[in-house]
Amino acid sequence: MSNFIPLSVPNFCGNEKKYVDDALDGAWVSTSGAKVDEMEACVAQYLHMPRAVACASGSAALHLSALVAGVQRGDEVIVPSLTFIASVNPTTRYVGAEPVFIGCDESACMDPDAVEDFCANHCTLRADGLYDNATGAHVSALVVVHVFGNMADMPRFLDIAQKYRLVLIEDAAEALGTKYTEGPLAGRFAGTMGDVGAYSYNGNKIITTGTGGTLVSNHDDWAVHAKHLSTQAKTDVLQFTHDEPGYNYRMTNIDACLGLAQMELLEGFIAHKTARYEQYRAALDGVKGFRMLPFREGTRSNHWFYSLLLPDRLERDAVIAALHEQKIQTRPVWSLINEQCDYGRNQAFALETAREYRRRIVNIPCSTNLTEQDCARVIDAVLAL
Ligand SMILES: *Cc1c(COP(=O)(O)O)cnc(C)c1O
């Protein structure tokens, strides 16, 4: 009887227990504690940023991003339609703004041509910013998501953001460790190039703290403000005075212990994920009509999630069920966000590729402890479809 192969599971093979034990011994379990500061320093150093703000989740980091970026009630924010819901809710509805949805290009990340087309042909650039011709709303921000750890086209998005005076929020929840290796942005990590960036350490991400996240910013005062907001905007620890409505969004010391241990493992996890991706690619890409979605050239991707593009002869949900029969867990990409909640009323552009990927992509097992043998079993099962 062969074993169940999960899609993506946490891997605690380092100092996790030791660090958590130390924290429990000292009873430092909540949002104060030295490990939270250490986690911030560790992530900041890894990303070559002056400061990192440890948050309760990636969603919290994204909500804080929209707040410190000054996205206002009634504003519009340009977001991708092919992403996890938490790219959108915290950066739009949480702050009273409305999304404008844009589809993806071949990379599965938001299509820069379609964003530029919206800004140039559906909006007017005034002295005080970009305005949507259809609604009259101020278009104040652009949320770029590095889908599945694949770098979005940052030179283009940086250019568009500057040209149309948009704040650029990077959702790098899935892309910790992804960086440019060539070109003018060589050495720059996903999440560190825009105005503000967010990472997630949820259970299925490349490293996990159970639930947690980080915010970084190229405006140091924004990062300082985000930390202030994440700790109830408290101005005096003795008198408990607060100067604005804040949030309980800080990471806990226990989660930071997990995070510090996981950060020690991150580069090894990336190497492992890259090797397994290459194993899949060599066996499946271009074989029997299957394709493996590539990661962007000129980057070192963290290879977080692998996307198998199905041939037209195969139906997605039947494939998922057939692999499940073989004890192999897979999943489709997300339902398009513009078709959910009440986002159907919002504008949406250039969705063809997003719809095609929604129909044809299956994410296949990619855990950081996936063995070569298990990977081979998945390959055999796929080729037998
Ligand atoms: C996981 C994820 C988030 C949210 O992170 P949480 O830590 O789960 O709140 C946001 N955006 C994307 C693209 C994600 O994959």
The ligand as a MOL file (V3000), in Angstrom:
LIG
                    3D

  0  0  0     0  0            999 V3000
M  V30 BEGIN CTAB
M  V30 COUNTS 15 15 0 0 0
M  V30 BEGIN ATOM
M  V30 1 C -1.1760 33.0550 1.8530 0
M  V30 2 C -1.4280 34.2660 1.0630 0
M  V30 3 C -1.8410 35.4720 1.6420 0
M  V30 4 C -2.2950 35.6220 3.0690 0
M  V30 5 O -1.4520 35.1930 4.0240 0
M  V30 6 P -2.0350 34.6430 5.4240 0
M  V30 7 O -0.7720 34.5230 6.2160 0
M  V30 8 O -2.6810 33.3350 5.1230 0
M  V30 9 O -2.9690 35.6520 5.9650 0
M  V30 10 C -1.9690 36.5820 0.8320 0
M  V30 11 N -1.7150 36.5240 -0.4790 0
M  V30 12 C -1.3320 35.3860 -1.0820 0
M  V30 13 C -1.0470 35.4190 -2.5380 0
M  V30 14 C -1.1940 34.2130 -0.3420 0
M  V30 15 O -0.8490 33.0830 -0.9590 0
M  V30 END ATOM
M  V30 BEGIN BOND
M  V30 1 1 1 2
M  V30 2 1 2 3
M  V30 3 2 2 14
M  V30 4 1 3 4
M  V30 5 2 3 10
M  V30 6 1 4 5
M  V30 7 1 5 6
M  V30 8 2 6 7
M  V30 9 1 6 8
M  V30 10 1 6 9
M  V30 11 1 10 11
M  V30 12 2 11 12
M  V30 13 1 12 13
M  V30 14 1 12 14
M  V30 15 1 14 15
M  V30 END BOND
M  V30 END CTAB
M  END
